[in-house]
Amino acid sequence: MKKRTKKTTKNQNLKNPSYKFYYWLTGIILLLALVFFFRTTFTMYYFIIKGKFEEREYGYKNLEKLRPESEALKIHSIINRYRSHAIGIDISQHQGNIAWDSVKYIKNDIPISFVFVRATRGAYVQDAFFRKNWTNLKNKNLLRGAYHYYDVNRNSTDQAENFMKTVTLEKGDLPPVLDIEELPKNQSLELLKKGITNWLHLIEKQYQVKPIIYSNDAYFIHHIADMDLTEYPIWVANYNPRNSPKHSRWSFWQFSEKGIIKGITSNFVDINIFNGNTNQLEKLTIK
């Protein structure tokens, strides 16, 4: 009997119709898998790019659904009342990545004149987006300013040093800002006031300009009314439907925390009015 070799067996298997079927089936499956892989990859890529585009160009429209109609009417009323004044915004890492080329107007026809950017918080924290926002603003036709969120339970000198090592102010920038909003748990109100005064003095010495002080109307009236702040520009937050804040000597008024600005799609934006026009605001900048 003739011995059957492996080669002979293989050749016979190739001639077997059932084996041809399995080879073709395997090839078709591989081809379909490749088609599915490339189609899925292309689809994912398309929707990622499309989603980025829509988020940047139209994402702000989604915020309109979340904002109460009463707030939209209030913003409209106040902006119309102060149409001749300089109007601006303030931002932090909570606004995420910003498409600065689109940040130009409030309500499509009111130009944004200034932007305050959070730089630091407390004694050790730097805002995650400060460097990026600060650099981008330098190349835009917008006055920029940096602010520090004051931790009422931390050492004031450490907080001033945190701000000074983070922020370099240039000619044409707005004065530095102290944002004070909370009441202390680990110290008395009197010690807090001494800390605020110390921070202001250290910052003024560093930048050779009087800092701006930010807080809400109630804080100015009930907690630090006895502090001598007559030489400092005052930035007041009051979100009530009013014609002006209660503080009689305000330079800036933050009248809403639910502004919607094209180019900023991750969150609402605080909207502010300067108590004067753009030319008057420029006189406040660092010389």
Buried (B, 14 or more C-beta within 10 A) or exposed (E): EEEEEEEEEEEEEEEEEEEEEEEEEEEEEEEEEEEEEEEEEEEEEEEEEEEEEBBBBEBBEEBEEEBEEEBBEBBEEBBEEBEEBBBBBBBBBEBBBBBBEBBBBBBEEBEBBBBBBBBBBBBEBBBEBBEBBBEBBEEBEBBBBBBBBBBBBBBBEEBBBBBBEBBEBEEEBBBBBBBBEBEBEEEEEEEBBEBBBBBBEBBBEBBEBBBBBBBBBEBBEEBBEEBEBEEBBBBBBBBEEEEBBBBEEBBBBBBBBBBBBBBBBBBBBBBBBBBBEBEEBBEBBBE
